[in-house]
């Protein structure tokens, strides 16, 4: 299968950053800055708590930045405006000095990015989304990496993403945002827990940056990655992973997050507008997703579980004049979230053997509950891509 996008870890992959040293210096800077600005004690502990809060269960509708701001404000008792202004001042004044002392270039990183651009692959800076995008680009600039807009399909800043990097849903959100399937992406990174394992969980190919001779899977140095992408037909050398039950729920959650990310900052005036008479509006797309989840996607899985080899008839395709179910895009999106939460709760009840229960489909032929569950994730991404085209935020890939 063709690789269409390369997801690149940043710290200790594209640049050198001693994690513990940087984290300690960052937290000391935060403490000093908030102490001077507001007399606030233990701002570092409040920030740590807000970071830990990102791992709490949630529905994927709120960005990492918004969740961290809420948690920090609650702990600090600062107003939302005061906290935002103080954080902005910290990144403008104290943060740059941290970069000068901690960030160093990695030989060959910039040339890898250039090779990927020449190969036509979409490039994603897949760094842990706990910093604003501007702060991430500042780290990149310090390391001599290109930062101009247009080079990257996505830079995963805290204001854009809805899950931390250790959660496989983070990777599913990236795929939903740029409009590709898991088998069309390659994740390159140095961390097993943040890069390799969660990306592999949803079916993304991985390249582990390590010198460990006993490391499994595709691994090596950054120079090895560059050599790989310079080989002829390199992007067609990656076989699709077999479907596994663990792939499904993170994709469902990440797709919801991608939907909310695409909707953000879209004027309500644009919700009912159709880019073409044969294309759906934002409201029509969202209505279809919510109604399909309720009437087709989940009922189909439930029927396979409770019936003996049922025959599943594909729903009749909706035409361009699909009725609008509501006038508020966020209300419809929330309806989809509620329906998806019910589907996720249903999946959580399944036993290992349940995923292989058979069915016959009018289009796909012989199938299983697992394959139909995966089709639901693909159905999401089909309409997420439609949504990004309607909004005008799609990434051009190949």
N, C-alpha and C positions, 0 to 999 in steps of 0.2 A: 504494500500500500504506500501511497505517496506521502512523504512528510511535507507539510505545508507551512509549519511554524516551528521555530526553535524558541524554547523558553530558557532563558539564561539567568541563573542565580547571580547575585551581585557580590556580596561579601565573601571573600576568600575563594572566589571563582573568577570573576572579572576584575576584581581589585583585592588588595590585601588590607585587611582590617582586623586587628587582634580583638576578637569579640569581647572578652572579659575586660580588657583595658579600655576599650571604647565605651562599653556599657557603664563602667565605673565613672569614667570621666564625664559621660553624658549626664548621669544621675547627680553627680556633684555639681555640675553646671546648672541643672534644673533647680536643685536646692538653693544654691546661691542666688540665682536670678529671682526666684519667687520670694526668697527671704528679703531681698532688697526692695522688690516692688511692693510687697504686701505684708511683710513681716511674717510670712507663712512658714511654719516649721514643718519639716518632714515631707516636703513636696515630692521628694524622690520616692518615698514609700507610697504616696498617693498615686504616683504615676505607675509604679510597679503593680499596684492593685488594679489599676485600670487596664493594664496589659493582660493580666491574668483573667480579667473579666471577659476578654475577647473569646476565651475558650468555653464560656458558659453556653448552654444550649439556647438557641434562638431561631427565629424564622427566616433570617437572611434579608430582612427588609431595611435594616439600618446599617449604614456604612461603619467600618471600623473607627473612623474618625469621630463620627457622631456618638458611637457607644463609649469611646474613651473620654470624650468631652463630658458626657453625662455623668460617668462614674467619677471623673476627676472633680467636677463641679460639686457633686454631692459630698465628696470627702473634704473638699477645701472650703466649702461655703462661699466661694466666690461667685459673682454673677457670671452668666454665660459670656457677656461682652467683656468683662474684666479678664476672665480666663483666656479667651481667644486672643485678646490684645497682648497679654503677657507672653503667651506661647509664641505668637508671631514675633514679638520683640526678641525672645530668646533665640529663635532660629535666625533672626537677622543679625544679631550681635555676638552671642556666645557660641553658637553652633559652628560658624566658620573656623574658629580657632581649634576646635576639636578635630576637624578634618585635616588641618595642616600638620597636626602632631600624630594622627593615627592612620590616615589613608595613604597607601602607596600603590603605584601602578603594578599590574601584572604583565609581564612580557608576553606579547602576542595577543592580548585581549582586543585591542583596537583593530588589529588585522583580521581577527576572527569575525568581528562585526562587519568589516568591509567584505570579507569573503561571503558571508551570509547575504549581504545586500546584492552582491553580484550574482548569487545563486537564485535570487528572487524569493527567498523565504521570508515570511513575516517574522519579525524579531520581537519577542516580549521580554522585558526586564522583569523577571519573576522573583522579586525580592520580598522579604517578609513585610507585609503592608501595615507597618506600625509607625511610619513616618509620612509626612506630607510629600507629594510628588516633587515639589520644589527642593526639598531637603535631600531626596534621593538623587535628583539630577545634580545637586551640588557635590555629592559624594562622587558621582560619575565624572564630573568635570575635574575634580581634584586628582582623579586617577588617569586623566588624559583620554577618557572615552568620549565619543561623540554624544552631544546632548541636544542637537537641534531637532526641532519637531519635524516629523516625517520619516525619521530613521526607524522609529519603533512603532509597532502596532499598538502596544500598550506598555505603560510603566505602572506597576501595581502599587500605587500610593494608597495611604490610609483613607483618603477621601473618596476613592473609587471602589475599593474592595470591601467585602462584607464578612470575610472569614480570615483567621490567621493562617499562615503558610503550612503549619503542621496538619491542618484539616484538609482531607482530600477534596472537599467542596470548594476550596480556594482554586484548585486546578480546574474543576468543572466550571467555575465562574469565568475563568480566563477563556476557556473554549467557547462558552456561550457568548462572551463579549466579542470574540473575533470570528465566530461562525465556522468552526471546524469540529470534526469528530476526534475522540481521544486518540485513535490510531494514526491521526494525521499530525500529531505533535511529538516533539522530542524535548525532554527536560534535561538540562545540563546543570549539575550542581555538585557541591562537595559534601552535603549533609545527608546522611541516610534518613534521619527522622523528619527533616523539613523538605528535602528535595526528592529523593529517590523513592522512598516507601509510599508517601501519599500520592505522588504522581502515578506510580505503578498501580496503586489501588484502583484507580478509575480507568486504567488501560492506556495511559500515556507511556510512550517509550522513554527510556532513561539512559543517560550517560553519566556515570559516577566519576567525578574528578578526584582521583586518589592514586597514590603510588603503591598502595597495598597490593602485592602480587597475588594475594589469595582472594581478593575481592571478586565476587560473582558478577555476572552480567557484563554488559558493555561498560568498560571503564578505561581510564588512562589520564593523560594530561590535557591541558587546554590545546597544546600543539597537536595532539592526536585528534581532537575535535576538528580543528582547522584542516588537517590532512584529510579527514573523512569527508567534509563537505566540499572539498576541492576535487574529489574523485568523481568520475563520470557516473551519472545515474545513481548517485548516492542516496537520493531521497526515496528510491523505490526498493530499498533493501531491508525494510523493516516489516516482518510479518505481523498481522493483527493478533493481539492476545486473545485466547479463548475467553468467552464470556464467563464471569464469575458473579455470584450473588452480591459480593461485597462492592461491586462496581456501581450498583444501581442507586442506592439511597444518596450517596454523595453527589451524584450527577443531578438527581432531583432537587437537592438543596441548592447546589451551585447554580442551576438554571434559574431558580427563583431570584437569586441574588443578581445574576446577570440581567434579568428583566428589570429589576429596580434600578440597577446602574444605568441601563439604557434610557429609562423614563426620566431620570433626574434632569432637571433644568429644561425640560420640554414644556413650552407654553401650553396652557389649557386650550388656547385658541386653535392649536394644531391637532388636538386629539381627534376631532371628527373629520379632518381633511383627508382626502384620498389623493395620492400622488398621480393616479391614473384611473380612468373609469373601470378598468379591469383589476385594480389593486385595492386591497383593504386599507381602511384607516387604522390608526392606533387603537381606537375603541373596538373596531371589529376584530382585530387580532387578539386583543385581550379577552373579549367576550368568547371567542372561539376556544381559547386555551382553558378558560374557566368552565365552560359548558362541556367541552370534550373531556376534561378531567372527571367531571361529575357523572356524565351520561355514557361515556365510552371507555376511557382509559382504565379507571379503577374497576367499573363493573365487569370489564372483560377479564381482568386478573382474578376477580372474585369468582367469576363463572368457571374459569379453568381450575381453580382450587376446589370448588364444590361439586363440579360435574365430571363425569367420566368421559374424557376425550371429546369435549364439545366441538361443534362446528361454529366458528366465529365468522360472522359476516362483516366485512369492512364497512364503516359508515359511508353513506352517500356523500361524495365531495360537495362542500359548500360553494356556491357560486359567488361572484363578485358582490352581489347585493345582500350579503349576510346581514340579518337584522341586528341592530345595535341594542345591547341589553341594558345599557346605562349611559349616562352622560358624563360620568366622572371616571377618568382612567384609573385613579388610585383606588377608588372603591371597587372597580372590577378586578384590579390586580390583587386586592386584599381577598376578594372572593376566591380567586385562583389559589392564593396562599392557603386559605382555609380548607379548600378541597384537597390540595396537595398534602397538607398535614394529615388529613384522614387517610390518604393513600400511603404515606410513610408509616402511619400507625398500623395499617394493614400489613405492610411488608415486614414490620417488626415481629408480627405473630408467626411468620412462616418458618417452618422447619426445613432443614437442609434438603430433604427429599421433595418438599413441596415445589421447589424451584424447577424441578425437572418434570412436573406433571405435564402430560401431552395435550395438544389441541390441534385442530385443523382449521386453517385460516383460508378465507376465500381468495386472498391474494398471495400470501406467503407459503401456503401449503402446510405440510407437517411442521409443527412448531412446539414450543414449550412456554411455560409461564415465564421463565427467565428471559427468553427471546422477546416475548411480548412486553415485559417490563422494560427491557432495553429499548424497544421500539418507542415506548412512551418518552424516554429521555431524548431519543432522536427527533421525535415529534416536537418536543420543546424547542430543540435547537433549530429545526426548520423554521419555526415561527419567530424565534429570536432573531434569526437572520433576516426574515421578512420585516420584523420590527426595526432593525437597525437600518435596513434599506429605506424604509418609510421615513425614519427620522433623519437619515443621511449621515449615519455614524459607522458605516461598515468599513472594514479593512479590506484593501485590495490584495488578494493573495493569488499568485500565479495567474 
